[in-house]
Amino acid sequence: MSIEFDASGLEAAKKVIEKYPDGAPQAISSAINRALIAGRKTLSVGIRSEYSIAAGIIKAHTRLKKASAYRGDGSILISGHPIDLMEFNPK
């Protein structure tokens, strides 16, 4: 699985953020959090393309560590116990 970054809207975003210098940290953290949610969906789609498992099961094992205006980073964590065979819809 690969994830690509598209910086085509970066210049437009910079112009908007320059108008609101105090709002930049909040805007950046909001963008990071939207990217985390999109990343979790991409991760789920990638896993489900290989394995027959419900998206809800993957989401239950996934935790997002969201960014804030004071902490400008975020992460997607996958953890938990091994998933039961029955969750993979065996036939």
MARTORTI-166752 format. One line per 8 residues: number of its first residue (from 1); their letters; for each residue x, y, z of N, C-alpha, C. Coordinates in steps of 0.001 Angstrom, whole numbers. Atoms other than C-alpha are relative to their C-alpha. Layout:
<atoms>
NUM) a) X:Y:Z:X:Y:Z:X:Y:Z | ...
</atoms>
This chain:
<atoms>
1) msiefdas) 849:-1161:0:0:0:0:900:1231:0 | -770:-1236:8:1315:3454:-817:-948:1182:148 | 775:-1226:-207:100:6902:148:787:1131:-623 | -659:-1101:680:859:9940:-1978:-505:1328:545 | 341:-1348:-470:882:13600:-947:-81:915:-1209 | 200:-933:1103:-483:16205:-3372:60:1417:556 | -203:-1345:-526:771:19717:-2697:-547:1074:-934 | 494:-954:981:-1192:21389:-5500:-736:1187:633
9) gleaakkv) 729:-1090:-642:-3322:23472:-3111:772:703:1092 | -802:-540:-1095:-475:24418:-816:136:1522:-69 | -169:-1448:134:54:27943:-2194:-1301:737:349 | 1285:-631:-325:-3665:28770:-1963:-246:-51:1503 | 170:129:-1448:-3730:27489:1609:886:1002:737 | -905:-964:-634:-713:29642:2506:-589:1415:-43 | 584:-1338:130:-2489:32771:1203:-1161:197:972 | 1130:-97:-929:-5595:32045:3270:497:90:1435
17) iekypdga) -519:32:-1376:-3606:31291:6428:709:1306:348 | -691:-1263:-262:-1555:34496:6055:-971:1085:456 | 1001:-994:-397:-4785:36493:6493:-391:-143:1467 | 396:296:-1381:-5421:34872:9882:1174:-640:744 | -1188:597:-616:-2061:34418:11630:-285:-732:1309 | 310:687:-1256:-3646:33458:14957:-796:-1274:-231 | 796:1180:297:-5848:30870:13266:787:-1107:-675 | -811:991:720:-3004:29042:11527:155:-1308:771
25) pqaissai) -151:1282:-698:-2359:26456:14277:-1278:-833:2 | 1266:735:11:-6046:25520:14435:-303:-537:-1391 | 238:446:1373:-6321:25332:10644:900:-1180:-351 | -943:1090:276:-3243:23118:10458:-423:-1269:725 | 411:1193:-747:-4466:20781:13195:-1280:-596:-588 | 1217:506:646:-7878:20526:11495:337:-759:-1280 | -417:676:1236:-6193:19619:8212:671:-1341:304 | -652:1256:-394:-4046:16992:9938:-1050:-1023:412
33) nraliagr) 1031:921:-470:-7124:15479:11592:-861:-526:-1152 | 726:485:1184:-9002:15310:8270:840:-1012:-758 | -897:937:686:-5961:13607:6743:70:-1333:752 | -14:1241:-778:-5921:11078:9597:-1243:-842:-274 | 1247:723:265:-9555:10166:8993:32:-594:-1409 | -120:519:1361:-8920:9830:5257:1015:-1136:-62 | -1005:1061:-55:-5825:7754:6022:-555:-1277:591 | 615:1188:-600:-7830:5417:8236:-904:-692:-1016
41) ktlsvgir) 866:598:1022:-10323:4918:5406:834:-693:-1064 | -883:604:999:-7526:4250:2898:604:-1293:531 | -535:1195:-650:-6005:1775:5333:-1038:-1111:21 | 1076:977:-61:-9348:15:5767:-285:-589:-1384 | 250:473:1364:-9931:-191:2007:1127:-924:-452 | -1142:839:368:-6428:-1598:1510:-41:-1361:669 | 90:1273:-722:-6897:-4255:4174:-1140:-841:-560 | 1166:745:481:-10344:-5193:2883:154:-465:-1440
49) seysiaag) -253:497:1351:-8996:-5579:-658:742:-1333:43 | -742:1257:-165:-6825:-8432:652:-741:-1026:843 | 672:890:-957:-9004:-9875:3425:-1494:304:38 | 1451:-167:-92:-12749:-10418:3778:-367:285:1456 | 293:-415:-1371:-13371:-8439:6960:-789:1306:-43 | 834:-1202:-33:-15895:-5755:7883:820:1232:396 | -693:-1255:-303:-14765:-2136:8027:-108:355:1477 | 185:-299:-1419:-16190:-1826:11543:984:-723:892
57) iikahtrl) -988:759:-777:-13834:-4511:12825:1359:700:-74 | -1274:-719:159:-10847:-2639:11415:-44:1306:794 | 130:-1276:-713:-12138:653:12830:83:-203:1511 | -44:278:-1440:-12550:-942:16274:1428:-221:488 | -1393:252:-376:-8844:-1881:16266:908:1189:-323 | -762:-1172:421:-7758:1542:14990:-292:1163:935 | 156:-1181:-861:-7168:4573:17175:723:1176:-646 | -616:-1212:535:-6481:8095:15982:516:850:1148
65) kkasayrg) -563:-964:-942:-4164:10322:17975:-18:1334:-741 | 250:-1203:776:-5431:13674:16759:913:1155:399 | -796:-1201:-224:-3529:16923:16433:-849:1047:708 | 677:-1139:-608:-4391:20033:18397:773:1261:-385 | -677:-1262:317:-3479:23701:18069:1353:89:704 | -1251:-40:-761:-720:23100:20640:951:-1130:-366 | -826:1150:401:496:19736:19353:-310:-278:-1471 | 244:66:1431:860:19718:15588:343:-1319:-648
73) dgsilisg) -245:1293:635:1153:16010:14967:-1150:-937:322 | 1040:990:-207:-1133:13041:14725:482:-1338:-504 | -398:1327:452:-958:9325:14130:-1195:-933:-12 | 991:1066:52:-2998:6264:13292:645:-1213:654 | -534:1146:-729:-2456:3394:15716:-930:-1196:-190 | 777:1230:120:-3577:-166:15090:529:-947:1057 | -419:903:-1064:-3525:-2479:18065:-1174:-858:414 | 1061:847:-523:-5501:-5085:19884:388:-1460:-56
81) hpidlmef) -216:1432:-27:-5844:-8789:20228:-168:-567:-1408 | 221:617:1312:-5766:-11190:17260:-1499:-103:-290 | 1408:16:406:-9029:-11084:15334:-438:-1444:-223 | 531:1350:154:-11194:-14218:15478:-201:-330:-1466 | 179:474:1358:-11384:-16291:12316:-1399:281:-522 | 1385:-202:417:-15171:-15879:12233:-263:1427:-498 | 156:-1373:458:-14752:-12128:11668:381:157:-1478 | -444:-52:1392:-13226:-12905:8245:-1010:-633:-959
89) npk) 1075:566:809:-16506:-14396:6973:424:-1259:-760 | -389:1223:702:-15183:-17902:6204:-1225:-742:-522 | 1128:750:585:-17353:-20150:4053:200:-1482:183
</atoms>
